Amino acid sequence: MHKYGINLCVPFIEEIALLIKKSDIAVIGNPLIRSWHKKAFSVQEQRFLLFTIVDMQKRSTFNQQQENLLSGSITVEAFANLLGIKKDGVYSELKNVAGELTKENIKIDNQKLVGWYPLFSKIEYYKTGARIDWEYNHNLKDLLINLRENFTKYQLEKVIFLQSQYAIQLYQLFKSYINLRNEITIELEELKHILGLYEYNSKDKIIGDKYSKISDIKKIVLDVAKRNLENTNTCDIQFDYILNKEGGRSYKTITFSFWYKDAKQDLFQDLLPVYTPRFNLSQTIIMNKLKDYKKIPTLTAEVYKFEEIIKSQGFDPKQKLQQHYLKYFGFISKTM
């Protein structure tokens, strides 16, 4: 087991680590994260997608000529390292990745309109050179560059070492919600579309399920992704799920609960109010917040302790023990 918590050969891990910096941030529009796919993207395809998105966004910081930002290039050597493949197999894998990504159409519903779009307008390489050129579909520009609202942001290293294709997609899905809530219920049909679990014919009509049995979806998709997120040290989110029956015998919806692994360091930075002199601490605010955090397994015990103290003593932020919990949960600064 490597220090990243994954079972991969060390040279492969180190080569990827050289390509990725802690400052590499992926910023993706939520409609793109929640888009419908006709196929499940492989791990290699998703690594290429994320690497090119981050590369685009790093250049957009310094270049205001947005019409040129949707294209870029990567060396063949870097491509091989990113995908974890041997140099002599790079062109064969490149054909697979480029072929699948350029023919894939995704369905995006951004509340204002519904559309079907190809991801890339081109992925090409020079037979006599060592460079791969790519260009995203310009219709996706507003979901990839200079986003100001309805987007998700995370460090690339959080997902780049994941080995389950579904773990990467579920991580992004949970991350797109986690600042608002820690639980979502989604129709099973919707989840299949997002993860690309339907089979299509040549006329783009659904002809069946990739996994027809719910037991296969649990075993091959959900449980594998769950273990992968738990066991990859660079990943900061865990999840659990419950399948729900609504009348009859078939499962109709699935409820996901998700939380940050290091709740004190990460969760509260995103979710809890930051203390300022204008922030008025009140028992109502505190108790309402604590209801949400009972759902997070790593916090449940401490939440109950704090609630009991408030009920027995009344809410008093000047009381020493209550101050301890207010600091622990991030309601007030630890330096106060």
N, C-alpha and C positions, 0 to 999 in steps of 0.2 A: 504494500500500500504506500503510495507516494504521499508527500507532505500536503498535496492538494486534496487528499482523501479519495483518490480515484485509482482504479486498476488499469493503468496504461503504461506502455513502455516508457522509461525515463527519457530517452532521447526525444521522443515525440512530444512529451510534456514540455521539456525545456525549450524546444524549438518554437512551440506556440507561445510560451511565456516571453520569449525574446521579441515576438511580434506585438504583444499586447502590453500596454502601460496602464497603471492605475488611473491615469488621467483620461483614458479613452472612455468616453461616455456615449451611449446610444440614446438618441432621442427619437421616438417614433410616435406618430399620430395614433390615437386609440382606435379610430375606425380601421386602420391598417392591421393593428394587432388582433382585432376581433373580426377580421374579414373571413369570408368563406373560401375554402380551397377545394379543388377537385381531387387533389392528391395530397398525401402527407409528405411534407418536405423532409428529406433525409438530414442527418446531423451535418454532413458535409455541405449540403445546399444551404442550410441555415447559418453555418459558420461563414460561408462566402457572403451571404446576404448581410449579416451583421457587420462583417469587416468592411464591406464596401459602404454601408450606411455611415459608419463611424468615420471612415476616410473622407466621405463627402462633407460631413458636418464639421470636421476639423478644418477643411479648406474654406468652408463658408464663413468662418470667423474672420478670415483675412481677405476674402474676395467677395465683393458685392455684385459681381457680374453673374447673377444667378443662372443665366441660360447655359453657362459652362459647368455648373456645379454638379449636374446630374450624371456626368460622365467621369471616368477616371481609369486608372490602370494599376496593375499589380504584376510583379515579376513572377515568372513561372516557379522560381525557387520558393518565393514567399507563399505562393498558392499551394505548393506541395507541403510545406511546413504547416500551414494553416489547417489543411485537411488531414494531415498525418499520413501521407502516402509516400512511397518510395519514388525517387526521381524517374526511374525507368517506367513507372506506371502513370506518370502525371498527365500525359496527353490523353490516355484512355479515360481517366477520371474526369478530365476537363471536358471531354465530349459529353459525358454523362450529365455533369452538373450544368453545363451551358445548354444542352439540349432540353433538359427538364425545366430549367428556370425560364428560358425564353418562350416555351410553348404554354406555360402555366398562366391561366386567367383567374383573377380573384374577384370576388363580389364584395363591394364595399357599400355599407349603408351608413351614411353620416348624418342621418335625420333629415337633411335637406333634400337629398336625392340618393337613389340606388344606382350603382353602375358596375359594369364588368370591365376589368382592365388587365392588360398584360403587365407583368412587373418590369421587364427589361425590353428596351427597343433593340438592344444588341449585346452579345458577348462574343468577342472574336480574339483570335490569337494569330501571330505570325509564325508560319512554319519554319522560317529561317531565323527567327528572333527568340527572345526570352521574355516576352511581355504579353500580358493579356489585357485587352481593352474592354470596357463595359460602359453601358449607358442605360439609366433608368427611364421608364416611360415618363414623359414630361407631365402627363395628367396627374401624376402622384406627387408632384413637387410640394404641394401644400401639406402633405403628410410626412415629408422627409427633411425639409429645410426651413430653418428660421421659424420654428413652431412657437406660438405664444399662448395657446390654450388647447385643452383636450389632448394632451400628450403624456407619454410615460418616459421617464428618464432613469437609466441605471448604468452602473459600470459594466463594461463589456466582460471583464474578468469574472463576473458573477455567473455567466452562462457559458462562456467559451469552452470550459472543460467538461460540461455535461455530456454524457454519452447516450442519453435517451432523446430521440427526436421529439417525443411528446413532452418531456421534462422542460425543454427549451420553450415550447409554445405555452405550456401551462404557467411557467414562471412569468412570462410576459403578460399573460392574461391576469394572473393574480396581482402582479405589480401595478397593472392599470387600474385596479380597484382599491388597493390596500390603504391608500391615503384617505379613502372615504368610508370604507367599512371592511370588516374582516370575514365576511360571509356572503356568498352569492348563491342563488338557486337558478339554475339554467336548464332549459329543456334539453333532453338527451339528444334530440334531433339537431338542435343548434350546436351542441358540442361536437357532434360528428362532422358537421359542416366546417367548423373552425379547425378541427384537427385533420380534416381530409380523410374521413373514415368511410366514405361512400365509394362505390364502384360505378364508373360511368361507361357508356358505350361510345362509339365513334360520333354519335350525334349529340353528345353531351347530356344524355338522359340517364338518370339514376337507374341502375339495373340490380343493385343489391348493396349489401354491407361488406366492408372489408373483414369485419368480425361480426358474424351473425348472432353469436351468443353473448349475452350480457356477461357471462363468466369469462369469456375471452377478452372483452373490453377491460374488465377489472384486472385480470392476470397480466395481459400483454401491454396494455396502455397505462392504466391508472396506477397499479401497484408498482410497476417498474419505474415510472416517473417519480412516484412518491419516494422510493428508496434512493433513487439517483439524487434527488434534491437534498435528502437527509444526509447522504454520505459524501457529498462533494463539499469540501471545506470552504471553497471560495464562494459558494452559493449561500445567500442569506435568508432564504424563505423556505418554510416547510408547509405542508398542507395535509388535510384529511378530507374524507368525503363520505356522504351517505346517499345511496340510491333510493328514490322515493317512488312508491306505487300510488297512482291516483285512480282508484276504482279498478276493477278488473284485476288481472294478474301481471300485466306488463309494467315495466318501469318507464315512467314518463319524464321525470326530472332528476337532476343530481344537485345536491347541496355541497358546496366546497367551503371549508373553513381554512384560513391561512393566516400565518403569523411570521414575524421575524424571529430567527433563531436567537439572536441576542436582543431580547426585548428592551432592556434598559438602555442600550447604546443606540439601537437603530429605530425601534418602533416609536419611541417617544419623540425622537427628532422629527418624525414625519407627522405624527398624529396628535400629540398633545399640544395645548396652547403654550406659546412661549411667554414666560413671565415678563411683564413690563409694568411700570407704575400705574398704567391705565387699566390693567387686567384686574377685575374685581373677583377675588376668590369668594365663592359662596358654597354652602352645603349642597344646594340644588345642582350647581354646575359640576361639583366633584362627584356626587352620587350618580348623576346621569352618565358621566364619562366612565365611571367604574363598571357600570352595567355592561358596556361594550367590551371591557378588558377581561371580564369573567370568561369570555369565550376563548381566551388565549391560554392554553394549558400551562405554560410556564409562569403565568401570573395569577392564576385563580386563587391559590392559597393566600397570597399576600393581599389580594383584593378583599377577601372575606375578613382577614384580620383588621384591615383598615376600616372597613364598614362597621365592624363590631365596636371598635374604639369610638367612632363618631357617634354611634347610637347610644353608647353608655355614657360618654362624656359631653356630648353635644359638640358641634363643630367649633374648634378653636385653633386657628392656624398658628397661634403663639405658643400653644402647648408643645412641649419638647418632643413627645413621641409622635404627635400628629405632624409636626414639622419634618420629622424623619421620613414619614411616608409621603408627604407632599414632595419632598426632594427626590425620594426613590422613584416616584411616578412621574417626575418631571414637571409638576405644577409650579414649583418655585425653583429658583436657581440654587445649585448646590453650594454656592459661596455665601448665601445669605445666612 
